[in-house]
Amino acid sequence: MLSKRIQILLCIMLIAVFVCTAVFASSGGAADFVTPDTTSLDLNSCRHTHEDEERGKAQPNLLANLSGYTVISENSNYALYYREDNCNLRVLNKKTGYVWGGVNEDGKEHLNDTWLALADSLVTFTYLNEECTSAQISINDPRIERTFEKKDGGAVISVSDTLTQISFDISVKLFEDSVSVSMVDGSLSEEGSFLLESVYVMPFFGCTYNDTVSGYIFVPDGAGALIRYAESTKYISAFDKRVYGIDPAIDSTSNSNDLLAKRTNDYLTDPPKITAPVFGTVHGVGCNAFLAVIENGATYSSICASPAGYVIDYNRVTARFDFRTVYAQTLKKDGSGIPVNQETPNDMSPSVRYYFLDGESADYSGMAVKYRNILKAKTLKNKTEREDEDIPLRLDIVAADVKSGKFFNTYVKMTSVNEAAEICGTLGKENVNNITLSYKGWTKGGLNGGKFGNIALDKRLGSLSDLQRLKKQLEGGGGRLYLGFNALTANKDRCNPDMDSAKTISNKNMGFVRDNKNIKYNVSYVMRPKSIISSVLKLKNKYGGYGLLLSGLGENSFSDFTKGETVTRAANDGAMAKLIGKTENGIALSAPNSYLWGDTDDYFDMSLENSQYLYETDSVPFLPIVLKGSVDYYSPYINQGYYTEDSILKIIEYGAYPSFLTMKAKNEKLIGTPSADYFSINIDNWKDAAVSSYKQINEVLKQTEGADITEHRVIKDGIVRVKYSNGATVYVNYLNEDYKDGNITVKAKSSICTKGVA
């Protein structure tokens, strides 16, 4: 028998082969399904969710001994305990008797003194000296002076480091269903030459030793990922990702992780980002869990999760808040320089709130429902119920682009406005009418031509009257027209990089670089926030009667260090959120960050997987559970990846809507343009596939329209059950054999939706 690890590696290799294989009918017509027999390997990989075989099995209450701890606050549900000698917390669930905390007394034998100090601490922090060297210390270190004061349903602990002269206050507070740990606003003081670098909040809270407890860590990687507890494996890297992605003004453009399959960045899509500031831990599926929500400081935070075997044999997850970064200050033209400390700390008061779950809600599904309820009390809204109406099909249509000419760029028309209408009409004849259409490259110069901010319909594509007719045609079928606009980046022909681009902290032009230097425009420069704001406002003013797809703004969070006009990452996030706002005819964003979800009408490019690090054991639909019933979300382009039966089933399982990228022109029109990566998007090649996949997905998901996902569960590996708030239940069968359970039968490689049937 192959080990699970070898199976996973083989599966990754096979998937890579299939992704690189585009199978077309010999006639040049519709693409055929790629149907390799990889079920066993694929289902055992981290691309799917696995069955919780020990669901409901009680776990050892390893922290039940509370000797040495004192109650500092309690209510009818929970009691908050504190231990003065090591500044440690325990939380007692009065209903179940389960105690949450860090390392138990017996487990301390597995740690040396250094790790014990970190494990026992409520907070640890790192600091920088003048040589940019970093060191870490726990607040229970002997050189730390502490004072303790009960206050407002909890306590405030004042911390002062006698060596570094760094001091701050930590607030701990108990709520009816949760506990918060925060740095008190304005309490940070740096009196000496040392500077605060980072703060870790309760780094060992909820930790487990190897597989002594069953369960997993949840991280919001892509749609969601689990790291199941297992015997120690000697990992050389851990999960460490910035919330909302890297800041290209400060961070490097890649995050080295030896456990992620090595690849160049010459790809159309990057590994999934963290778009929600959450993480969680489960001790016994269906028994005890917590969901941690970063309430303040998310913009400068990272989720850090370590499986047993990374340095020590403990599974643990926490949030790190970065006040400063060490960066390279360029001194010479060759790019060489010296390390420099970020002078001004990031302005934030970190806060993490831990929500406790028990019973059936103690799993990734319960975490998602909890987070959804939190957001609905603030920003998310319920959609109007549309029971049994057809789901939308997302259709992105490329209007035009440019390619290099002998002296100047040559305009390449790919789909006129009337041709876009023709495409939609053709689909309408196949009873595909509810189309969410994004018209991309409609401005002068197409997708990659024309000056940034030059917003006007290129007359070579049609007139404003043509555009209005297309809009009405789509609305008549229940659909919507979005005008696509790249609001974030521009190539060197669309801007003056030295004048127009945002600047990194080392005063370089900020941008994203593709490895392949032979493609046209391998560098995309990030525009200055004021240019972005000006362009979007102009767009809204001139084309506010249409839906707007603002590419780049939803998924990118960045600073701008332009001399004399610095804009912090947090300030820019706020400015972009205000800029995007709600519009009468809708806003579409690609994989938007959580602070934009309340203003997002259509969420494009929802990740259906995780980053596939080797320690990630499962992909889970955390984001779909959070957003279903509030925001329409769509899969990545079906015709720009592997097109298999399983990929369609995955879309159904996650409650997503299908997406296709297309154009009227023949595929050879792409040659020599920056859009050449798309290689095959002619509508004649993909019409049949779009119709057939849409009908398969629509048959099931139209019965769930307007409803929330209440539960996602794997009955057995390959069989998934998803329950909705309107009484619908979706079953997905990835196996090559029929599945029967009572009066429910799900045929092999298929899905069904039932109502009122358990």
HELIX and SHEET records of a PDB file:
HELIX    1   1 LYS A    4  VAL A   19  1                                  16    
HELIX    2   2 THR A   39  LEU A   43  1                                   5    
HELIX    3   3 ASP A  106  HIS A  110  5                                   5    
HELIX    4   4 ASP A  113  ALA A  119  1                                   7    
HELIX    5   5 ALA A  298  TYR A  300  5                                   3    
HELIX    6   6 GLY A  359  SER A  361  5                                   3    
HELIX    7   7 TYR A  364  LYS A  376  1                                  13    
HELIX    8   8 VAL A  417  GLY A  428  1                                  12    
HELIX    9   9 LEU A  464  GLY A  476  1                                  13    
HELIX   10  10 PRO A  497  ASP A  500  1                                   4    
HELIX   11  11 PRO A  529  TYR A  543  1                                  15    
HELIX   12  12 ARG A  569  ILE A  580  1                                  12    
HELIX   13  13 SER A  594  ASP A  599  5                                   6    
HELIX   14  14 PHE A  622  LEU A  627  1                                   6    
HELIX   15  15 ILE A  638  GLN A  640  5                                   3    
HELIX   16  16 GLU A  645  GLU A  653  1                                   9    
HELIX   17  17 ASN A  667  LEU A  670  5                                   4    
HELIX   18  18 PRO A  674  TYR A  678  5                                   5    
HELIX   19  19 ILE A  683  LEU A  701  1                                  19    
HELIX   20  20 LYS A  702  THR A  704  5                                   3    
SHEET    1   A 4 THR A  70  GLU A  74  0                                        
SHEET    2   A 4 TYR A  78  ARG A  83 -1                                        
SHEET    3   A 4 ASN A  88  ASN A  93 -1                                        
SHEET    4   A 4 VAL A  99  TRP A 100 -1                                        
SHEET    1   B 5 SER A 134  SER A 138  0                                        
SHEET    2   B 5 VAL A 123  LEU A 128 -1                                        
SHEET    3   B 5 LEU A 195  VAL A 201 -1                                        
SHEET    4   B 5 TYR A 314  ASP A 322 -1                                        
SHEET    5   B 5 THR A 208  TYR A 209 -1                                        
SHEET    1   C 6 SER A 134  SER A 138  0                                        
SHEET    2   C 6 VAL A 123  LEU A 128 -1                                        
SHEET    3   C 6 LEU A 195  VAL A 201 -1                                        
SHEET    4   C 6 TYR A 314  ASP A 322 -1                                        
SHEET    5   C 6 SER A 301  SER A 306 -1                                        
SHEET    6   C 6 PHE A 239  ARG A 242 -1                                        
SHEET    1   D10 ILE A 144  LYS A 151  0                                        
SHEET    2   D10 GLY A 154  ASP A 161 -1                                        
SHEET    3   D10 ILE A 166  LEU A 174 -1                                        
SHEET    4   D10 SER A 178  MET A 183 -1                                        
SHEET    5   D10 SER A 351  ASP A 358 -1                                        
SHEET    6   D10 ASN A 288  ASN A 296 -1                                        
SHEET    7   D10 VAL A 278  HIS A 283 -1                                        
SHEET    8   D10 GLY A 215  VAL A 219 -1                                        
SHEET    9   D10 ALA A 225  ARG A 228 -1                                        
SHEET   10   D10 ASP A 618  SER A 619 -1                                        
SHEET    1   E 4 ILE A 144  LYS A 151  0                                        
SHEET    2   E 4 GLY A 154  ASP A 161 -1                                        
SHEET    3   E 4 ILE A 166  LEU A 174 -1                                        
SHEET    4   E 4 SER A 189  GLU A 190 -1                                        
SHEET    1   F 2 VAL A 326  THR A 330  0                                        
SHEET    2   F 2 GLY A 337  ASN A 341 -1                                        
SHEET    1   G 9 LEU A 393  VAL A 398  0                                        
SHEET    2   G 9 ILE A 435  LYS A 440  1                                        
SHEET    3   G 9 ARG A 480  ASN A 486  1                                        
SHEET    4   G 9 GLY A 547  SER A 551  1                                        
SHEET    5   G 9 ILE A 587  SER A 590  1                                        
SHEET    6   G 9 ASP A 602  PHE A 604  1                                        
SHEET    7   G 9 ASP A 632  TYR A 637  1                                        
SHEET    8   G 9 TYR A 657  THR A 662  1                                        
SHEET    9   G 9 LEU A 393  VAL A 398  1                                        
SHEET    1   H 2 ALA A 400  SER A 404  0                                        
SHEET    2   H 2 ASN A 409  LYS A 413 -1                                        
SHEET    1   I 3 THR A 489  ALA A 490  0                                        
SHEET    2   I 3 VAL A 523  VAL A 526 -1                                        
SHEET    3   I 3 GLY A 511  VAL A 513 -1                                        
SHEET    1   J 4 ILE A 709  LYS A 716  0                                        
SHEET    2   J 4 ILE A 719  TYR A 724 -1                                        
SHEET    3   J 4 ALA A 728  ASN A 733 -1                                        
SHEET    4   J 4 SER A 750  LYS A 755 -1                                        
SHEET    1   K 2 TYR A 739  ASP A 741  0                                        
SHEET    2   K 2 ILE A 744  VAL A 746 -1                                        
END                                                                             
